[in-house]
Amino acid sequence: MEPPTRTSTRPANAPTTPVLAATELVFKRSSGFTLSTPAFALNAGESLAVRGPSGSGKSTLLALLSGELLPWSGRVFAAGSEITAESESARRAYRATRCG
């Protein structure tokens, strides 16, 4: 996976509390595939592009950020709470109301 590309339309005086953040996420599949990401934070008004070749982990990353999958290590924060610490039903409700 290629390094993320960031753009911002956030005004200079906008709050800097991230709307989405993750610590170093690690996810492993039984096939041997491992996804490892650096820590990042996305503030209101910012965009993050995720790109890479087929099989590089883009969909897996989105599943981790939405709480559909839980990482082997690392944490995801969104909507003011730690998504990775929530119950399955809470993560499902989060996806239903906050993820497209």
N, C-alpha and C positions, 0 to 999 in steps of 0.2 A: 504494500500500500504506500502511496506517495504521501509526503508531508502535507498537512492540511493547508488550505488556502483560506485566508481570512479577509473579510471586508467589513467596514463599519459605517453605519449611518447614524451612530449614536451622537447626540449633541454633547459638547464638551462638559456641560454641567449635569449630565444624566447620572443617576445612581450607578455605582459600580458593583452592586451585588449580582453575581452571576445568576442567569436564569437556568443554565445547565452547566454542570461541572463534573469532571471525573478525575479520580486519582489514577495512578498507573494501572490500567485494566489488563488482566491476563485471562484469556479463555482458551481452553484446550479441548479438542475433540478426540474421540477414540481413534480416528483415522490418522492422528499425528499432527493435524493442523493446529497451529498455535497462533493466536492473535495477541499482540502486545502493543499497548498504546502509551504515549506519554501523557502526563497530566495536562488538562486543559480546562479553561473556563470560558463560557460564552455569555457575554453581557447583552442586555436588551439592545436591539438595533444592530447587532452583529450577525454576520452570516458565516457559516463554516462549510466549505466544500469538501466532500469526501470522494476521492477518485482513485482509481487503480484498475488493474486488469481483472478479468474474470477470475474468481476464486481467491482474491486477495484479502477478503474479510470485510468488505463494505456492508453487506447485509447483516453479518454477524455483529459488527459494531453498532448498527442501528438497533438490533434486537437487544443488545446489552444496555444501550442508552434508554430504551423504552421499558426496561424491566422484563421483557419477554424471556430473556436468558439472564442467568446470574453468573458473574465472573468467578473464576477460581480465586482471584485476588483483586483488590482495588474496590473502589466505591463510586457510585453515581449519585449526584445530587440534582434534584429538579423540583420545581414548584415548592421550594422552601423545605424540602425534606430529603432524607437519604433514601432513594428508591431501592437500593440494594438491601436495606434493612427492613423493608415493608413485607407484609404477608403477600402470598400469591393473589388473594382477593383484592388487596389494596393496589397491587401493581396492575392487575387487570382493570380496575376502576380508573387508575391513572391513564392507562393506554386508551381506554374508551373515551375519556374526556379531554385528554391533552395531546394525544399523538394522532397524526393524520394517516 
